[in-house]
Amino acid sequence: MTGPTFTFHHQWSFAAPREAVLAALADIDGYPAWWPQVRSVGRLDERSGRARIRSALPLTLHLVLTREIEDHARGRLRVRVDGDLEGWAQWSVGSDPQGGVCATFDQDVRVVARWSRAATLAPAVLRANHAWMMRQGRRGLARSLSRR
């Protein structure tokens, strides 16, 4: 059983070197250290791993993330998403107009299996939850970058 599709777009700005932002975003194993909602990450092989994500709602997502693109020269990182969600997520890292770094997150996923009914009944709640989680991630990464 499959549920609705969600498309997300977020932009984060940092006063940090582009290389540092890109390195932090490429290091999926390090996400739990700075992003509280990423509860755990475990490697399956050199290109993929399992992630457990829980935000404000009492729902834990179990995902398998598989690297599709890691292009540091172009500032592009992309993973295929499988598990409770199916689709893809991508970071694009470049300069922002104020002279800092802009990290753009795009995601297109479909809710599958056990969460599809909740996603159908309360999509606005899930979107708000996602936005809150992304704000927490931006704050956590900004703190982490400031300590480097």
Phi, psi and omega in degrees: 000133179241155182244200184289163177260141177238135175241128182236149177215123179222146175237130178243136176246141180222146171263072184211159177298140179307317182298323180291318179295313181297318179297318180295319180288330179284337183271079183299329179298334181273352183305316181300338180288331182238345181244100187303329183281345173273095189287323179200154175222133178225131182290139170260320176199192185291341181250348187218160179200167177262142177229142175244121186235130178219129182250216183289329179283152180279052179232127175255124177270134176249116186235152167246122181251127180238122181295127175254320181223132169222090184243092183293327180298321179265356179070037185236129177230132181217138176234150168274141181246128175227165181114230179293339173235152175228134178154226181210161174220146185214141170250138170235123185242126180205192181278149172251164185299337181273005178094002177264210181239138176247124175250117181256127179252126174235140181214137176226108185224154175245135178282132180238163173052237194294339183262359187295323180294315178298320180294326179288321184280330187222057182297326180295323178294317179294323177294317178296320178298317179296317180298319178297315179298320179293321177298319178296320178296317179298315179298317181296318179292321178300316177298316181297317180293327181291339180271354182275000000 
